[in-house]
Amino acid sequence: MSVNLARFNKPSRYIGNEINVSRKIADIKVALCFPDTYEIGMSHLGLKILYSIINNMPSASAERVFAPWVDYEAFLREKHHPLSSLEYSRPLKEFDIIGFTLQYELSYTNVLNMLDLGGIPLKSQDRGDTYPLIIAGGPCAVNPLPMAPFIDAFVIGDGEEAIKDIIEVYDNFKLKIVNCKLKNAKPDSTQKSEHRAQNPEPRSQITDHRSRNKEIILKALSKLEGVYVPT
C-alpha cells in the first residue's frame, strides 16, 4: 500500500524504518500489538524485550503494530485497508500469533478497535483456524475476565519466559499439521469423489472443522505455567 504519509499527523510513527529494526523471515509470524499510539508503545521496555526475544528465536519473527491516530484510522476505514505491521506492512490477520499488552483498562477498547481494523472478528468464538491466535499479557491480565470473550489465551505474570513456551507449542503443533497434510496429499480424485458420495461429511463436522485445530492448540497452551485459557 503506497500512502502519502505527509498528510497525517506525525507521519514518522507509520514509517517503521528505525535503527536496529528487525526484518526477518521465519515460519511463525508474531505481531506485537500495543493498543496505543507509536510514541507511547515505543517507550514501553517490555515491548522491546519481547521483540528481541522472539526475533532471536530461529523459528519465529516479531513485527510491531500500534494503534493509529484518528486521522490515519479514518483513512484505513475509508480505503478499506487493513491495519498492518511497521516492518513489512503485513496485514494483521496474516500473522500466526497476535500478542496484546494490557497496560491499563482504558486501552481495552483500543484492542477491539485494532482487531476490527485488521479484519479479525472480535469474539474468540467467531474465529476459526484461518485467523491468528490472539494472546494478551501485561499488568491487567491478572484480571482476564473483562476481555475473556475476545482473547484466546492470557499470560499471567512475566511474558519473557512464557512467550518462548507458547511459540514452541505452536511450532510443534504447526509441524504436525504440515506433516499430516503431506501424508494425506494428492489422493486419487475419483476415489475421493466416490468416498464423499458414499460417506458424506456430517453437517456438524463441516461446521466445526475450522475451529478443531484451534481447540487442540489452546488445550496445549492451557497446560503451560502462567497461561490462562478462558472456557
PASEBA-1860 file (N, C-alpha, C; in nm, 3 decimals):
! residues 231
1> MSVNLARF> 0.084/-0.119/0.000/0.000/0.000/0.000/0.088/0.125/0.000 ~ 0.078/0.206/-0.105/0.155/0.329/-0.115/0.069/0.445/-0.066 ~ 0.118/0.513/0.038/0.040/0.620/0.101/0.128/0.742/0.120 ~ 0.074/0.859/0.093/0.143/0.984/0.121/0.124/1.017/0.268 ~ 0.221/0.976/0.350/0.208/0.991/0.495/0.214/1.136/0.540 ~ 0.262/1.225/0.455/0.276/1.366/0.494/0.141/1.430/0.527 ~ 0.035/1.370/0.482/-0.099/1.426/0.506/-0.150/1.395/0.646 ~ -0.079/1.307/0.719/-0.125/1.266/0.851/-0.043/1.330/0.962
9> NKPSRYIG> -0.103/1.338/1.079/-0.035/1.393/1.196/0.080/1.300/1.238 ~ 0.198/1.356/1.259/0.318/1.280/1.297/0.338/1.157/1.208 ~ 0.367/1.177/1.081/0.376/1.064/0.987/0.487/0.965/1.017 ~ 0.590/1.007/1.089/0.701/0.916/1.117/0.659/0.796/1.201 ~ 0.547/0.806/1.269/0.500/0.694/1.352/0.455/0.575/1.266 ~ 0.439/0.595/1.137/0.391/0.487/1.049/0.498/0.436/0.954 ~ 0.621/0.488/0.963/0.726/0.450/0.868/0.790/0.316/0.903 ~ 0.830/0.300/1.029/0.889/0.173/1.073/1.026/0.146/1.015
17> NEINVSRK> 1.108/0.248/1.003/1.242/0.230/0.946/1.349/0.277/1.044 ~ 1.330/0.246/1.172/1.422/0.292/1.275/1.552/0.212/1.273 ~ 1.652/0.267/1.340/1.778/0.194/1.358/1.751/0.070/1.444 ~ 1.814/-0.040/1.409/1.802/-0.169/1.479/1.667/-0.238/1.460 ~ 1.588/-0.193/1.365/1.464/-0.264/1.337/1.499/-0.401/1.279 ~ 1.422/-0.501/1.314/1.448/-0.638/1.268/1.358/-0.671/1.149 ~ 1.419/-0.714/1.042/1.344/-0.760/0.924/1.386/-0.904/0.897 ~ 1.305/-0.993/0.945/1.340/-1.135/0.947/1.226/-1.218/0.890
25> IADIKVAL> 1.261/-1.317/0.810/1.163/-1.411/0.756/1.170/-1.540/0.838 ~ 1.058/-1.579/0.895/1.054/-1.701/0.976/0.921/-1.771/0.956 ~ 0.914/-1.894/1.003/0.795/-1.976/0.982/0.677/-1.925/1.064 ~ 0.703/-1.884/1.188/0.597/-1.836/1.276/0.606/-1.684/1.286 ~ 0.500/-1.617/1.245/0.499/-1.471/1.242/0.416/-1.419/1.359 ~ 0.479/-1.338/1.443/0.416/-1.286/1.563/0.400/-1.135/1.551 ~ 0.280/-1.085/1.575/0.255/-0.941/1.578/0.249/-0.896/1.723 ~ 0.340/-0.807/1.761/0.337/-0.748/1.894/0.256/-0.619/1.885
33> CFPDTYEI> 0.137/-0.623/1.940/0.044/-0.511/1.927/0.037/-0.431/2.057 ~ 0.061/-0.302/2.046/0.045/-0.213/2.161/-0.079/-0.129/2.135 ~ -0.181/-0.140/2.220/-0.308/-0.072/2.195/-0.305/0.077/2.230 ~ -0.207/0.145/2.177/-0.196/0.290/2.191/-0.105/0.339/2.080 ~ -0.080/0.468/2.076/-0.003/0.525/1.966/0.144/0.483/1.972 ~ 0.214/0.506/1.863/0.354/0.467/1.849/0.440/0.525/1.960 ~ 0.421/0.653/1.992/0.507/0.719/2.090/0.495/0.653/2.227 ~ 0.376/0.617/2.265/0.354/0.552/2.394/0.406/0.409/2.391
41> GMSHLGLK> 0.378/0.338/2.284/0.420/0.198/2.275/0.570/0.180/2.271 ~ 0.640/0.267/2.199/0.785/0.253/2.188/0.859/0.295/2.315 ~ 0.790/0.361/2.406/0.851/0.395/2.534/0.839/0.281/2.634 ~ 0.771/0.174/2.594/0.747/0.060/2.683/0.861/-0.041/2.669 ~ 0.935/-0.065/2.776/1.051/-0.153/2.772/1.013/-0.298/2.743 ~ 0.900/-0.341/2.798/0.858/-0.480/2.780/0.839/-0.517/2.633 ~ 0.788/-0.423/2.555/0.768/-0.448/2.413/0.902/-0.476/2.344 ~ 1.003/-0.398/2.378/1.135/-0.414/2.316/1.200/-0.546/2.359
49> ILYSIINN> 1.178/-0.585/2.484/1.234/-0.713/2.532/1.172/-0.830/2.456 ~ 1.040/-0.831/2.443/0.973/-0.939/2.370/1.012/-0.939/2.223 ~ 1.028/-0.821/2.166/1.069/-0.806/2.026/1.205/-0.872/2.004 ~ 1.296/-0.849/2.098/1.430/-0.907/2.088/1.427/-1.058/2.108 ~ 1.352/-1.104/2.208/1.346/-1.247/2.238/1.292/-1.326/2.119 ~ 1.182/-1.280/2.064/1.118/-1.353/1.954/1.206/-1.353/1.830 ~ 1.266/-1.239/1.799/1.349/-1.231/1.678/1.481/-1.305/1.692 ~ 1.516/-1.344/1.813/1.635/-1.427/1.834/1.602/-1.576/1.832
57> MPSASAER> 1.474/-1.609/1.820/1.434/-1.749/1.808/1.439/-1.789/1.661 ~ 1.497/-1.904/1.629/1.513/-1.942/1.488/1.383/-1.964/1.413 ~ 1.278/-2.002/1.484/1.153/-2.038/1.415/1.051/-1.925/1.409 ~ 1.081/-1.809/1.471/0.981/-1.704/1.482/1.037/-1.567/1.448 ~ 0.948/-1.479/1.408/0.983/-1.339/1.385/0.875/-1.251/1.446 ~ 0.914/-1.133/1.492/0.820/-1.040/1.554/0.815/-0.911/1.474 ~ 0.694/-0.860/1.456/0.672/-0.730/1.393/0.582/-0.648/1.484 ~ 0.592/-0.516/1.473/0.519/-0.428/1.564/0.396/-0.368/1.497
65> VFAPWVDY> 0.290/-0.356/1.577/0.167/-0.292/1.532/0.118/-0.200/1.643 ~ 0.090/-0.075/1.609/0.041/0.021/1.708/-0.096/0.073/1.665 ~ -0.170/0.125/1.762/-0.299/0.184/1.732/-0.278/0.313/1.652 ~ -0.345/0.328/1.541/-0.329/0.451/1.461/-0.402/0.568/1.525 ~ -0.355/0.688/1.494/-0.427/0.808/1.538/-0.554/0.820/1.456 ~ -0.646/0.905/1.501/-0.780/0.910/1.443/-0.779/0.943/1.294 ~ -0.683/1.027/1.249/-0.681/1.063/1.107/-0.641/0.944/1.020 ~ -0.542/0.868/1.066/-0.498/0.752/0.989/-0.600/0.639/0.997
73> EAFLREKH> -0.666/0.625/1.111/-0.772/0.525/1.123/-0.884/0.555/1.025 ~ -0.923/0.682/1.015/-1.029/0.721/0.922/-0.990/0.687/0.778 ~ -0.862/0.707/0.745/-0.813/0.675/0.611/-0.821/0.524/0.586 ~ -0.778/0.443/0.683/-0.783/0.298/0.668/-0.925/0.249/0.644 ~ -1.018/0.305/0.719/-1.157/0.262/0.705/-1.217/0.310/0.572 ~ -1.183/0.430/0.533/-1.236/0.484/0.408/-1.187/0.403/0.288 ~ -1.059/0.367/0.289/-0.999/0.294/0.177/-1.009/0.142/0.192 ~ -1.065/0.098/0.304/-1.078/-0.046/0.333/-0.942/-0.115/0.333
81> HPLSSLEY> -0.842/-0.047/0.388/-0.709/-0.105/0.404/-0.699/-0.164/0.545 ~ -0.646/-0.283/0.560/-0.633/-0.343/0.693/-0.517/-0.282/0.772 ~ -0.529/-0.284/0.902/-0.419/-0.243/0.989/-0.302/-0.337/0.967 ~ -0.181/-0.280/0.951/-0.064/-0.360/0.914/0.055/-0.331/1.004 ~ 0.155/-0.417/0.994/0.276/-0.403/1.076/0.368/-0.296/1.018 ~ 0.459/-0.248/1.102/0.556/-0.149/1.057/0.664/-0.211/0.970 ~ 0.710/-0.330/1.007/0.826/-0.390/0.940/0.800/-0.425/0.794 ~ 0.691/-0.496/0.767/0.664/-0.544/0.632/0.527/-0.503/0.579
89> SRPLKEFD> 0.459/-0.415/0.650/0.322/-0.377/0.613/0.234/-0.501/0.597 ~ 0.257/-0.597/0.684/0.181/-0.723/0.680/0.046/-0.702/0.749 ~ -0.065/-0.731/0.680/-0.196/-0.718/0.743/-0.206/-0.801/0.871 ~ -0.277/-0.750/0.967/-0.283/-0.812/1.099/-0.333/-0.957/1.092 ~ -0.429/-0.982/1.005/-0.489/-1.116/1.001/-0.400/-1.220/0.934 ~ -0.285/-1.179/0.880/-0.194/-1.274/0.815/-0.088/-1.329/0.911 ~ -0.091/-1.286/1.036/0.004/-1.337/1.135/-0.044/-1.470/1.192 ~ 0.049/-1.545/1.249/0.013/-1.669/1.319/-0.035/-1.639/1.461
97> IIGFTLQY> 0.036/-1.550/1.528/0.005/-1.514/1.666/0.002/-1.362/1.679 ~ -0.098/-1.312/1.749/-0.106/-1.169/1.780/-0.103/-1.153/1.931 ~ -0.009/-1.075/1.979/0.004/-1.053/2.122/-0.024/-0.908/2.160 ~ -0.119/-0.888/2.249/-0.152/-0.755/2.300/-0.098/-0.740/2.441 ~ -0.052/-0.622/2.474/-0.016/-0.591/2.612/-0.126/-0.505/2.673 ~ -0.174/-0.546/2.788/-0.283/-0.475/2.858/-0.223/-0.398/2.974 ~ -0.187/-0.273/2.949/-0.122/-0.191/3.049/-0.221/-0.118/3.139 ~ -0.338/-0.087/3.086/-0.441/-0.017/3.164/-0.577/-0.045/3.100
105> ELSYTNVL> -0.681/-0.039/3.184/-0.814/-0.080/3.139/-0.869/0.006/3.026 ~ -0.830/0.133/3.021/-0.882/0.222/2.919/-0.833/0.185/2.779 ~ -0.737/0.096/2.770/-0.688/0.054/2.638/-0.768/-0.063/2.581 ~ -0.861/-0.117/2.659/-0.936/-0.234/2.612/-1.012/-0.206/2.482 ~ -1.072/-0.088/2.474/-1.145/-0.055/2.351/-1.050/-0.042/2.232 ~ -0.926/0.000/2.259/-0.828/0.008/2.151/-0.791/-0.131/2.099 ~ -0.787/-0.229/2.188/-0.762/-0.367/2.146/-0.869/-0.412/2.047 ~ -0.994/-0.389/2.082/-1.104/-0.429/1.995/-1.102/-0.351/1.865
113> NMLDLGGI> -1.068/-0.223/1.874/-1.062/-0.140/1.753/-0.953/-0.188/1.658 ~ -0.838/-0.229/1.714/-0.729/-0.279/1.630/-0.767/-0.411/1.563 ~ -0.834/-0.498/1.636/-0.881/-0.623/1.575/-0.977/-0.594/1.461 ~ -1.067/-0.500/1.484/-1.164/-0.464/1.381/-1.095/-0.404/1.259 ~ -0.997/-0.317/1.282/-0.922/-0.259/1.171/-0.843/-0.365/1.094 ~ -0.806/-0.471/1.163/-0.732/-0.579/1.098/-0.820/-0.681/1.028 ~ -0.952/-0.661/1.034/-1.043/-0.755/0.969/-1.058/-0.886/1.043 ~ -1.040/-0.881/1.175/-1.047/-1.001/1.258/-1.172/-0.995/1.346
121> PLKSQDRG> -1.254/-1.099/1.348/-1.372/-1.100/1.435/-1.334/-1.073/1.580 ~ -1.416/-0.997/1.650/-1.381/-0.956/1.786/-1.388/-1.072/1.884 ~ -1.491/-1.152/1.878/-1.508/-1.259/1.976/-1.431/-1.384/1.933 ~ -1.364/-1.445/2.030/-1.282/-1.562/2.000/-1.365/-1.678/1.945 ~ -1.491/-1.689/1.986/-1.576/-1.798/1.939/-1.608/-1.786/1.790 ~ -1.587/-1.667/1.734/-1.614/-1.644/1.592/-1.489/-1.660/1.505 ~ -1.376/-1.691/1.567/-1.251/-1.703/1.493/-1.211/-1.850/1.479 ~ -1.201/-1.898/1.357/-1.158/-2.035/1.332/-1.008/-2.042/1.305
129> DTYPLIIA> -0.966/-2.149/1.240/-0.824/-2.172/1.214/-0.764/-2.072/1.116 ~ -0.846/-2.005/1.037/-0.793/-1.912/0.939/-0.749/-1.780/1.001 ~ -0.780/-1.760/1.127/-0.743/-1.635/1.196/-0.628/-1.660/1.294 ~ -0.554/-1.555/1.325/-0.441/-1.570/1.419/-0.488/-1.606/1.559 ~ -0.396/-1.661/1.636/-0.418/-1.686/1.778/-0.399/-1.555/1.852 ~ -0.497/-1.513/1.930/-0.492/-1.384/1.999/-0.454/-1.407/2.145 ~ -0.341/-1.349/2.187/-0.290/-1.365/2.323/-0.274/-1.227/2.386 ~ -0.296/-1.218/2.515/-0.280/-1.091/2.587/-0.204/-1.113/2.716
137> GGPCAVNP> -0.123/-1.014/2.751/-0.048/-1.017/2.877/-0.037/-0.877/2.932 ~ 0.047/-0.861/3.032/0.062/-0.730/3.094/-0.005/-0.723/3.229 ~ 0.006/-0.609/3.298/-0.047/-0.596/3.434/-0.196/-0.628/3.446 ~ -0.276/-0.584/3.348/-0.421/-0.604/3.358/-0.464/-0.747/3.329 ~ -0.371/-0.831/3.283/-0.406/-0.970/3.256/-0.431/-1.049/3.384 ~ -0.394/-0.992/3.500/-0.422/-1.061/3.627/-0.572/-1.070/3.651 ~ -0.650/-0.983/3.585/-0.796/-0.993/3.588/-0.844/-1.010/3.444 ~ -0.840/-1.132/3.392/-0.867/-1.152/3.250/-1.015/-1.149/3.211
145> LPMAPFID> -1.104/-1.158/3.308/-1.246/-1.178/3.276/-1.307/-1.070/3.187 ~ -1.278/-0.940/3.205/-1.340/-0.841/3.117/-1.308/-0.861/2.969 ~ -1.191/-0.915/2.939/-1.150/-0.935/2.799/-1.159/-1.081/2.755 ~ -1.208/-1.167/2.843/-1.212/-1.311/2.813/-1.290/-1.346/2.686 ~ -1.400/-1.277/2.653/-1.471/-1.313/2.530/-1.393/-1.285/2.402 ~ -1.288/-1.204/2.412/-1.219/-1.159/2.292/-1.077/-1.216/2.277 ~ -1.021/-1.271/2.384/-0.882/-1.318/2.384/-0.880/-1.470/2.395 ~ -0.794/-1.533/2.315/-0.785/-1.680/2.318/-0.708/-1.731/2.439
153> AFVIGDGE> -0.603/-1.660/2.479/-0.522/-1.704/2.593/-0.457/-1.583/2.658 ~ -0.445/-1.588/2.791/-0.381/-1.481/2.868/-0.252/-1.531/2.931 ~ -0.152/-1.445/2.933/-0.028/-1.474/3.004/-0.032/-1.399/3.136 ~ -0.037/-1.472/3.246/-0.044/-1.412/3.379/0.099/-1.405/3.434 ~ 0.149/-1.285/3.455/0.286/-1.269/3.503/0.379/-1.227/3.390 ~ 0.509/-1.248/3.411/0.609/-1.208/3.312/0.595/-1.290/3.184 ~ 0.598/-1.218/3.072/0.582/-1.286/2.944/0.711/-1.328/2.878 ~ 0.825/-1.289/2.937/0.954/-1.317/2.872/0.980/-1.466/2.857
161> EAIKDIIE> 0.947/-1.544/2.958/0.966/-1.689/2.951/0.846/-1.757/2.885 ~ 0.728/-1.706/2.914/0.607/-1.770/2.861/0.602/-1.765/2.709 ~ 0.650/-1.656/2.649/0.641/-1.642/2.504/0.723/-1.749/2.434 ~ 0.835/-1.788/2.494/0.916/-1.895/2.434/0.839/-2.026/2.433 ~ 0.775/-2.057/2.545/0.698/-2.182/2.554/0.579/-2.180/2.459 ~ 0.513/-2.066/2.448/0.397/-2.054/2.360/0.437/-2.078/2.215 ~ 0.546/-2.015/2.173/0.592/-2.032/2.035/0.637/-2.176/2.010 ~ 0.700/-2.238/2.110/0.743/-2.377/2.095/0.624/-2.470/2.078
169> VYDNFKLK> 0.520/-2.448/2.159/0.398/-2.529/2.147/0.335/-2.508/2.009 ~ 0.328/-2.382/1.967/0.268/-2.352/1.837/0.351/-2.412/1.724 ~ 0.482/-2.406/1.737/0.572/-2.460/1.634/0.554/-2.610/1.621 ~ 0.549/-2.681/1.733/0.529/-2.826/1.730/0.394/-2.863/1.670 ~ 0.293/-2.785/1.706/0.159/-2.811/1.654/0.154/-2.786/1.504 ~ 0.216/-2.678/1.460/0.215/-2.644/1.318/0.288/-2.750/1.237 ~ 0.397/-2.804/1.292/0.474/-2.908/1.224/0.390/-3.034/1.206 ~ 0.310/-3.068/1.308/0.224/-3.185/1.298/0.119/-3.167/1.189
177> IVNCKLKN> 0.064/-3.045/1.178/-0.037/-3.017/1.076/0.023/-3.031/0.937 ~ 0.144/-2.975/0.918/0.211/-2.984/0.788/0.240/-3.129/0.751 ~ 0.291/-3.206/0.847/0.320/-3.347/0.821/0.194/-3.426/0.787 ~ 0.086/-3.391/0.855/-0.041/-3.458/0.829/-0.090/-3.427/0.687 ~ -0.075/-3.300/0.646/-0.117/-3.261/0.511/-0.033/-3.330/0.405 ~ 0.099/-3.340/0.431/0.187/-3.407/0.335/0.154/-3.555/0.324 ~ 0.120/-3.615/0.437/0.088/-3.757/0.440/-0.038/-3.787/0.361 ~ -0.133/-3.693/0.367/-0.262/-3.714/0.301/-0.274/-3.638/0.169
185> AKPDSTQK> -0.164/-3.591/0.116/-0.168/-3.507/-0.004/-0.198/-3.589/-0.129 ~ -0.262/-3.521/-0.225/-0.287/-3.572/-0.360/-0.353/-3.710/-0.363 ~ -0.469/-3.725/-0.302/-0.540/-3.853/-0.316/-0.599/-3.864/-0.456 ~ -0.630/-3.987/-0.497/-0.691/-4.007/-0.628/-0.826/-3.937/-0.632 ~ -0.846/-3.850/-0.731/-0.966/-3.767/-0.736/-1.092/-3.851/-0.752 ~ -1.084/-3.960/-0.830/-1.201/-4.046/-0.850/-1.240/-4.114/-0.720 ~ -1.139/-4.170/-0.651/-1.166/-4.237/-0.524/-1.219/-4.138/-0.422 ~ -1.164/-4.016/-0.425/-1.207/-3.915/-0.329/-1.354/-3.879/-0.351
193> SEHRAQNP> -1.395/-3.864/-0.478/-1.532/-3.829/-0.509/-1.627/-3.940/-0.469 ~ -1.586/-4.066/-0.500/-1.670/-4.180/-0.463/-1.683/-4.192/-0.313 ~ -1.572/-4.166/-0.241/-1.576/-4.176/-0.095/-1.671/-4.072/-0.037 ~ -1.667/-3.950/-0.091/-1.755/-3.845/-0.041/-1.901/-3.876/-0.070 ~ -1.926/-3.936/-0.187/-2.063/-3.969/-0.223/-2.119/-4.077/-0.131 ~ -2.034/-4.176/-0.097/-2.078/-4.285/-0.012/-2.077/-4.248/0.136 ~ -1.985/-4.157/0.174/-1.971/-4.120/0.315/-1.970/-3.968/0.329 ~ -2.085/-3.904/0.309/-2.088/-3.758/0.319/-2.050/-3.712/0.459
201> EPRSQITD> -1.978/-3.601/0.465/-1.933/-3.548/0.594/-2.052/-3.492/0.671 ~ -2.070/-3.533/0.797/-2.181/-3.481/0.876/-2.177/-3.330/0.885 ~ -2.294/-3.267/0.892/-2.300/-3.122/0.898/-2.225/-3.067/1.018 ~ -2.229/-3.137/1.131/-2.159/-3.089/1.250/-2.009/-3.080/1.225 ~ -1.954/-3.176/1.148/-1.811/-3.173/1.117/-1.779/-3.062/1.020 ~ -1.869/-3.038/0.923/-1.847/-2.929/0.828/-1.846/-2.796/0.901 ~ -1.931/-2.781/0.999/-1.941/-2.655/1.072/-1.822/-2.634/1.164 ~ -1.775/-2.742/1.227/-1.678/-2.727/1.335/-1.533/-2.753/1.297
209> HRSRNKEI> -1.505/-2.800/1.173/-1.369/-2.844/1.144/-1.270/-2.729/1.148 ~ -1.313/-2.606/1.120/-1.220/-2.493/1.119/-1.170/-2.459/1.259 ~ -1.251/-2.485/1.360/-1.213/-2.449/1.495/-1.148/-2.565/1.571 ~ -1.145/-2.684/1.510/-1.095/-2.801/1.581/-0.947/-2.788/1.613 ~ -0.866/-2.743/1.516/-0.723/-2.728/1.539/-0.696/-2.622/1.645 ~ -0.773/-2.516/1.644/-0.758/-2.411/1.744/-0.784/-2.465/1.884 ~ -0.884/-2.547/1.897/-0.916/-2.605/2.027/-0.801/-2.692/2.078 ~ -0.737/-2.765/1.988/-0.626/-2.852/2.028/-0.508/-2.770/2.080
217> ILKALSKL> -0.472/-2.665/2.007/-0.356/-2.586/2.050/-0.386/-2.508/2.177 ~ -0.509/-2.462/2.194/-0.544/-2.392/2.317/-0.540/-2.486/2.437 ~ -0.578/-2.610/2.416/-0.569/-2.709/2.524/-0.424/-2.730/2.564 ~ -0.334/-2.734/2.465/-0.191/-2.749/2.494/-0.137/-2.627/2.566 ~ -0.181/-2.508/2.525/-0.134/-2.386/2.590/-0.183/-2.376/2.734 ~ -0.302/-2.427/2.760/-0.359/-2.419/2.895/-0.277/-2.497/2.997 ~ -0.192/-2.587/2.951/-0.109/-2.666/3.041/0.022/-2.595/3.076 ~ 0.050/-2.483/3.009/0.172/-2.409/3.038/0.156/-2.327/3.165
225> EGVYVPT> 0.261/-2.316/3.242/0.258/-2.237/3.364/0.238/-2.089/3.331 ~ 0.141/-2.028/3.398/0.116/-1.886/3.379/0.027/-1.852/3.262 ~ -0.027/-1.952/3.193/-0.115/-1.928/3.079/-0.258/-1.966/3.117 ~ -0.351/-1.873/3.097/-0.492/-1.898/3.126/-0.571/-1.892/2.996 ~ -0.645/-1.999/2.969/-0.730/-2.006/2.851/-0.875/-2.001/2.897 ~ -0.950/-1.897/2.860/-1.090/-1.887/2.901/-1.171/-2.004/2.847 ~ -1.266/-2.051/2.925/-1.352/-2.161/2.882/-1.479/-2.108/2.820
END
